[in-house]
């Protein structure tokens, strides 16, 4: 077990005097303490540092290296050694120099500690750090970051005193991510390495995130967007829309599949014998900081699921798979390569939405709105929370409820009327 000890920097513990090994007497030690320059003692007892600097040194080993602190008075050194021994035994020990590290120096070791995390998540952490954390705490010693400083920072973010480079407010969700998942996680990383005693973000109250806003398309809008996607033209008037683009819009809206899961589908994932699709992969970044995408595991364990093939799309999907190898990508780019949905969103989907004349009318319409469309239609047609969780691939039913609470609430009147009618028929 690690232990602290005291070292006398001025006197050797023993020396050979007149051919005899001996130790300094108590009288010699008192004379040295009174005045080292006039103390009468044999030179053999004097160290190379005799009379220079503070006499007493506390030594201990921790974190794989030796540490030292010097004191002028022995009593102070003994008190410090006792304190260190107590901390070392109890596991409360903190490197006294650990808090001098600036937060920027922790970023790369902290990111490297995230083994098994998606490269896209690492990139997201880095963006939050650069835009929100570094401007306030990047050059600050981690030992100087306290609860008061964190609270002031959160207040500035929440009030709009600190904004994005475009002058926009940071969202509540972004603030919570920056405080808990970035700064707090980095400081907990430092706590585990005994550089600081505690995480000062732990007692900070974070702004509440408002209920997630879900803005689906109507079925009429989905049909219009799909038709527009198949009829798109280049600025010179050359047709560039493909039947596959129309099919893809309808596919996303009628399966609730995530865009990354759709892009990762292979031909073999469609089982027309049993009218089922296997969702087991998603497209993810090959490495942080780059834009090359590869097939990877789904977001969660429950993300791996089997979904029914929509009957009204069966013919189109069969035609898409006909004559193709099972390992080929199901949906492809105009060049025949696996589709990159981020590019397809800009090249096809956004243009199709505009061409279809779909107006937001206060809604926040994105590619993900097709997934929300599926969920909304499923709920309005009687899907319960557990069934919807399985279809959407949510890890927990709480996620399903939190995301689509407003849609479930919209069904209350219909459910109440149905229950009332059932009782009326049963009791009449």
N, C-alpha and C positions, 0 to 999 in steps of 0.2 A: 504494500500500500504506500502511496506517495506520502512523504513527510517533509515538513520544513525544519531546518536546523539553523543554528546561529554560528557565524564564523567571525573570529577576531582578526581584523585586517592588519593589525599592527604587530601582534605578538604571535610567535609560533607556539604551538601546543607543547612542543618539547624540543630540546636542542642538546648537543654534546658540548659540555663545558669542562675543561681540564681533563678530557678523556672520559668523562662520565656523562651518560645521558640523564638529563634531569628536566623538570618542568618549571615554568615561572612560579614564583611564590606569590602569595596573596599580597605581600608587602610590595613586590615589584609591580604588580598590577595596579595597586593604589597610587604608586608614584607616577606611573604612566598616565593614569587617569587625571592626576592633579596637574602634571605638566610634562608632556612627552619630551620636550627639548632639554629638560634638566634632570630627568629621571636617570638614576644610576643603576644600570643593568647591563649585563654582558651583550655585546653586539650579536652573538650567536642567536639570541632570542628575537632579534628584530627582523621583521619582514622587509621586502623591498618597498612596501608602501608605508613603512613606519612613520607616524607623525603627519601623514598626508590624507586629506579627505576625512570622511566620517569613519569612525573606528569599527562599528558593529554592522555586520552584513547578514541579512536573513536570506537563506538559499532554499530553493525547493524545485522539484521537477514536476512539470505538467505539460500536457499537449506534446509530449515527445522531446521537450527541450528544458534546459535549466534556466531558472529565473533568479534574479537577485534584487534586493532592496537594501539600501544602506541607511544607518541611523547613528546619530552622535552618542546616544545614551543607551546602555544595555537594556534598561527596563523597557524602553520603547521597542527595541528589537524583540524582546521576549514576548511582549504583548502582541506584536504583529505575527510572530511565529505561532503563538497559540491560536490566533484568529484564523490563520491559514490552515493549520492542522484541523481545526474544527470544520472549516469549509471543505477541505479535501476529504475528510471522513464522511461528511454528510452529503456530498455531491453538490454543494452550493458554490463551489469554487468558480471564480470568474477571472479570466486573464486580465490583470490590471492594465495591460497595454492594448487589449482587444478593442476597447471603445474608441481608440484613436484612429481606427480605420474609417475612411470616408465611405459613404454609401455607394458611390460609383465603383469602388474597388470590389464590392460584393456582387455586382450584377452578373459578371460572367461565371464565377464559381456557383452562384445561386442558380443560374439557368442550367449549368452543367449538371446540377444535382437533380434536375427533373428528368430522370430516366423513364423511358416508356411513354413520354408525353408527345403528342403529335407536333411535328414541326410548325404547323399552322398556329398551334396554341403558343409555342415559343415566340413566334413572330408577333402574335397578339400581345403577349406580355411585354415584349420589347417596345412595341408602339405605345402602350400605356405608360411605361416607365419614361420614355423619351418625352412624351407630351405632357404628362401630369406630375410625375414624381421627381424627375431629375431637376426641373427648374427650381423647385423649392428645397430639396434635400440632397441633391447629387453630390455637392462638395462639403456636406456636413458630416462631422464625425458621428458615427452611430451612437456613441456614448452620450452625445449632446442632444439626440432626438428624444424628447420627452412627450408626455401626454398632452401638455399644454400646447406645444408646438404643432402636434398632429391635429388637435382640435381646431386651432386657428387656421390651419391649412384646409381642413374639411369645410370649415365655415366659408372660407374664401371661394372654394370650388362650388359650393352649393348656392352661394349668393350671387355668383357671376363675377366676383372680383377677379377671378382667374378664368380665362376663357380659352377656347381653341385658337389656333393660328388664324382661322377665318373669322374670329370674333363671336363664335357661337357658344352657347352654354353647354357645359358638359352634362350628360344625362345622369340621372340618379344611379343607374346601373353602372355606368363608367366610373363614377365616384366610388361606389362600393368595391368595384374591382380593383381600382388603384390603391385603396386603403387596405383592404383585407388580403386580396390575392397577390398584390405586388409588394407594397411597403411592409405590411404586416408579415407576409411570408418571408421576406428578406430578413427582417429583424428576428423572426423565430429561427431562421437559419443561423443567425449570429448567436442566439441564445443556446442552441444545441451545440455550438462549438465553443461555448464558455467565453465568448467575447463580451457579452453584455448580460446583466442579470435577468432582464425580463423584457417582454414585448410591450412597448408603450402604447401600441394601438389597441390593445385588448379592451381597455375601458372606454373607448371612444364610441359614441353613438353615431351611427351612420344614417344618412337620409333614407327614408322608405321609398322603395321602388313602386311606382303606381302599377295597378293591374295591367298585365300585358295587353296591348291593343292588338286585336285580331281583325284584319280587314280582308275578307274574302271577296272574290268576284261572284257575280251572279252567274247562273248557268247560261243565260243569254250572252253575257259578256265573254264567257269561256268559249262558247261556240264562235262568236264573232272574231275573237283573237286567233283561234285555231284556223279559221278560214282565211284570215288576213295573213297568217304566217305562211300558208301554202301558196299565196298569190303575190308575195313580195317581189319587188323589182329593184334593180340597181338605179342609181341616179340617171343613167342613160336610157332607162326603160327596158333593160334586158331582164327577163324573168330570172329570179334567184331563189324564190321560195320553193320548197320541196314538199312532196307528200309526207316525208318523214317529219318535217317541222310541224305540220298540222297534227300528225299523230302524236308527236311528243307533247304538245300543249295539252291535248286531251288525256294523254297517259298520266301526266303529272297531276292533273285535276281529278282524275277518277281513281287514283291509287293512293294519293296522299304521300307518295314517296318523296324523300328529300332529294334535291337536285344532285347531290354528290352520289347518292345511292343509285339514282337513275343512270348517271354517267358510267358507273362501275359495272353495270349489268353486262353479262356475256350472253350469247345466244343460248348456251346450255342452261342458263338460269330459268328459262321458260319451259314448263312442262305442260304441253298441250294435251297430253293423255289425261292428266288429272286437273287441267285448267288452273294450275297454280304457278306462282313465281317465287323463286328463292332470293331473298335479300340477305346477303351475308358480307357485302363489301361496300366501301365508299371510296371516292377519289380523295386523296389527301396529298399534301406537299411531300415531295421526296426528302427534302431537308429544309431547315429553317433558312430564311433569307433568299430562297430561290423559288422559281415559278414552274418547276417541272412537277407534274402530278403523276402519282402511281396509285394502283389499287391498294387499299389497306382495310383493316377491320372496321366494322361499323362503329358508330359513336359509343354505343353501350352494348352490353350483352343482350339486352332485350331488343336491340336494334336488329339482331339477326332473326329473321322471321319469314314465314311463308304467307303470301298474299294471293287472293283469287285474281285470275286474269279477267279484267272487265269483259263481259260477253260482247258488248258492242264494238270492242277493239280487237277481238280475236282474229278476224279476217285480216286486218291490217298488220297485226303482229306476225301472223303466220307467213304472210307475203314477205315481210321484212326478214324472216329467218330462213326462208326457203333457199336451199342450195348452199348454205353457209356453214362453215365449220363451227362446232360448239364453243371453241375458245375465242372466237371473234367477238368484238364489242357489238352489242345490240344496236346502239345508236351511234352514228358516225358523223364526222364533219364532211363537208363537200369533197374533201380530199380522200375520204375513206378511212380516216384515222379515228381513234376513239374520241368522242365528243368531249370538249372542255366546256362545261356548262357556263362558266363565267364569260367565255367568249360568245357562246350561243345566246346568252341573255342580252348582250349588247348588240350582236349582229342580227338577231331574229326577234327575240321576245319583246324588247322595248319598242322596236319599230312596228311590230304587229299590234301592240297595244295602242299606239298612236294611230296606225292605219285603221284600226277597228273603231276609232272614235270613242274609246272608253275614257270617261272623265273621272278623275279621283273623287270629286265632290266631298272633299275633306278626308278621304281615306288615304292611307299610306299603302299604295299598291306596289308590290314587288313580285319577283319570281316566286317567293315563298307564299304569296297569296293564293297560288294554285293549291298548295298543301292545305292552307286554311279553308279553301273552298271545299275540299274533300271532307274535312272534319265537320264543317258547318252543315253540309248536306247530310252527312251520316247522323249527326245529332238530331237534326230536324226530322229524320226518318226513323227515330227511335233507338239509336245506338246508345248503350249505357257506357259509363266511364271505363269499366274494365275492358270491354270490347274495343272501344276507341283507343285505349292505351296499347293494346296488342296490335291493332292495325297501324298506329302511328309509330310504333317502336319506341315509346317513351319508357325510360328506366323505371319510373314510379308513377302510380296513378295520380299522385299529388301534382306532378308536372302537367298532366292532362287537365286536371281540374283548374289549376291556376291559369293555364293558357286559354281554356275555352269556357271559363266560368260564365262569362256574359252570354255565350251562345246557349249554354244549358239553362241559364236564367230565362232566356226568351221562350223556352218551352214550358214554363211553369203554367201558364194559362191553358195551353193545349192539354197538358197532363191533368190538370185539375178538372177541366171539362170532361175529359175521357173517364176519369175516376168517378165523377158525379153521374155521368151517363150509365156507367156500369152498376153503381148502387141503385140508380133509379130502376133499371131493368131488373135487378136482382130482388129488390124489395117491393116491387109493384105486384 
